[in-house]
Amino acid sequence: MTFFDRRQFMALSVAALLASAGKISAQTARMLTKAIPATGEQLPVIGLGTLEAFDVSLTAEERTALGEVLKALVAQGGTLVDTSPRYGEAEAVIGELVAELNLADQLFFATKVFSMGEQEGVDEMHGSLNRLRVPQVDLMQVHSMRDWELHLPSIRKLREEGKTRLIGITIHRDPGHEQMMDLMRTEDLDFIQVNYNLLERNAANQILPLAQDLGIAVMVNVPFAKAELFNKTSGIALPEWTSEFDCESWAQFFLKYVVSHPAVTSVIPRTSKPHHMVDNLMAGFGGMPDAAARIRMEQFIDGLG
Ligand SMILES: NC(=O)c1ccc[n+]([C@@H]2O[C@H](COP(=O)([O-])OP(=O)(O)OC[C@H]3O[C@@H](n4cnc5c(N)ncnc54)[C@H](OP(=O)(O)O)[C@@H]3O)[C@@H](O)[C@H]2O)c1
């Protein structure tokens, strides 16, 4: 297959996947959105994570596939793209593709500050704006809360300068939850980003209720436990009762579980594959599991051992 054939094939595949979603296409329904408490704006529940997936040298094939991932996100009403200077080439790759596809106005950009040191952090944040090719990001987060004492004041200054709209902190492992809750209580935060999935449910004990109480938006990372959930369910048929909440794949099972938690604002599954992006986006449409169905989902996964 030549590059042109492949490109056509990829474009057709995504179009076919979107069309095959039929009853839940953009023409007939909208993706579920939730309000960001700090601003009241509605954020579509399914976004995109870019760790590793966008850290590439952009061969022609990758350019096509990652471009299709971004186009699929926007085509189904998604907006949120989460990245970090920690993810190698990811910011630069997103910046290049978004500029090429003219999608900047339709995206909600979330990035992070990772470096240690005050000036290093400030320089890194300005570098992110350059790499993403935007004058302002929507959300600037302190990556894994590293050097937060120095970075939070710098991010506030960045906000005064109009270079970010919102402020957040992130963690992706349970041992960071206590510190995260301390900062949620003492710092003025718009967003937290935290690990929560069917294998790692601890955030639901304290962090998620606290976020609800304090009016802090929640972005969930590692929703698939870094693909561990797919390994666990490999070869197992999706239970019939999942059709009650319009679930058609394991990815949708895992994502619908996350976004149906009342405290969760959005989730950022990572993928470099257009058909996986479409699959993930479909989780934001149709019914959602209620409290009883959520318990059933937990019991099903726990029962796999
Ligand atoms: N401290 C932090 O701030 C922090 C830490 C970790 C993560 N994050 C953020 O959270 C995002 C998500 O976490 P993650 O990337 O670690 O892991 P994840 O989203 O839990 O899992 C990603 C894995 O799932 C696969 N996948 C995605 N969609 C699929 C589908 N529909 N069907 C089958 N497989 C599918 C991906 O492979 P394919 O590429 O083949 O689809 C990849 O192997 C990151 O990308 C990053 O933006 C932030």
The ligand as a MOL file (V3000), in Angstrom:
LIG
                    3D

  0  0  0     0  0            999 V3000
M  V30 BEGIN CTAB
M  V30 COUNTS 48 52 0 0 0
M  V30 BEGIN ATOM
M  V30 1 N 1.3080 12.5860 36.6750 0
M  V30 2 C 0.6100 12.8680 35.5890 0
M  V30 3 O 0.3020 14.0160 35.3590 0
M  V30 4 C 0.1750 11.7780 34.6610 0
M  V30 5 C 0.6250 10.4720 34.8400 0
M  V30 6 C 0.1640 9.4650 33.9780 0
M  V30 7 C -0.7230 9.7870 32.9360 0
M  V30 8 N -1.1160 11.0770 32.7410 0 CHG=1
M  V30 9 C -2.0330 11.4510 31.6320 0
M  V30 10 O -3.0690 10.4890 31.5590 0
M  V30 11 C -3.1160 9.9240 30.2370 0
M  V30 12 C -3.6690 8.5100 30.2760 0
M  V30 13 O -2.8410 7.6370 31.0300 0
M  V30 14 P -1.8360 6.5770 30.3510 0
M  V30 15 O -1.4470 7.0870 29.0250 0
M  V30 16 O -0.7470 6.3170 31.2890 0 CHG=-1
M  V30 17 O -2.6400 5.2190 30.2510 0
M  V30 18 P -4.1480 4.7520 29.8910 0
M  V30 19 O -4.8800 5.8330 29.1490 0
M  V30 20 O -4.7370 4.1960 31.1210 0
M  V30 21 O -3.8780 3.5050 28.8940 0
M  V30 22 C -3.2970 3.6890 27.6490 0
M  V30 23 C -3.2550 2.3310 26.9600 0
M  V30 24 O -4.5720 1.9090 26.5520 0
M  V30 25 C -4.5720 1.5610 25.1510 0
M  V30 26 N -5.8710 1.9390 24.5710 0
M  V30 27 C -6.4080 3.1880 24.4610 0
M  V30 28 N -7.6450 3.1210 23.9250 0
M  V30 29 C -7.8980 1.8120 23.6680 0
M  V30 30 C -9.0190 1.1200 23.1180 0
M  V30 31 N -10.1200 1.7540 22.7500 0
M  V30 32 N -8.9310 -0.2420 23.0000 0
M  V30 33 C -7.8250 -0.9160 23.3860 0
M  V30 34 N -6.7210 -0.3130 23.9290 0
M  V30 35 C -6.7650 1.0490 24.0740 0
M  V30 36 C -3.4310 2.3650 24.5650 0
M  V30 37 O -2.9040 1.7310 23.4260 0
M  V30 38 P -3.0830 2.3060 21.9250 0
M  V30 39 O -2.1790 3.4760 21.7780 0
M  V30 40 O -2.6880 1.1100 21.1230 0
M  V30 41 O -4.5190 2.6700 21.7490 0
M  V30 42 C -2.4150 2.3200 25.7050 0
M  V30 43 O -1.6730 1.1070 25.6830 0
M  V30 44 C -1.6720 10.0580 29.7570 0
M  V30 45 O -1.5330 9.8860 28.3620 0
M  V30 46 C -1.3370 11.4560 30.2690 0
M  V30 47 O -1.8860 12.4500 29.4090 0
M  V30 48 C -0.6980 12.0710 33.6110 0
M  V30 END ATOM
M  V30 BEGIN BOND
M  V30 1 1 1 2
M  V30 2 2 2 3
M  V30 3 1 2 4
M  V30 4 1 4 5
M  V30 5 2 4 48
M  V30 6 2 5 6
M  V30 7 1 6 7
M  V30 8 2 7 8
M  V30 9 1 8 9
M  V30 10 1 8 48
M  V30 11 1 9 10
M  V30 12 1 9 46
M  V30 13 1 10 11
M  V30 14 1 11 12
M  V30 15 1 11 44
M  V30 16 1 12 13
M  V30 17 1 13 14
M  V30 18 2 14 15
M  V30 19 1 14 16
M  V30 20 1 14 17
M  V30 21 1 17 18
M  V30 22 2 18 19
M  V30 23 1 18 20
M  V30 24 1 18 21
M  V30 25 1 21 22
M  V30 26 1 22 23
M  V30 27 1 23 24
M  V30 28 1 23 42
M  V30 29 1 24 25
M  V30 30 1 25 26
M  V30 31 1 25 36
M  V30 32 1 26 27
M  V30 33 1 26 35
M  V30 34 2 27 28
M  V30 35 1 28 29
M  V30 36 1 29 30
M  V30 37 2 29 35
M  V30 38 1 30 31
M  V30 39 2 30 32
M  V30 40 1 32 33
M  V30 41 2 33 34
M  V30 42 1 34 35
M  V30 43 1 36 37
M  V30 44 1 36 42
M  V30 45 1 37 38
M  V30 46 2 38 39
M  V30 47 1 38 40
M  V30 48 1 38 41
M  V30 49 1 42 43
M  V30 50 1 44 45
M  V30 51 1 44 46
M  V30 52 1 46 47
M  V30 END BOND
M  V30 END CTAB
M  END
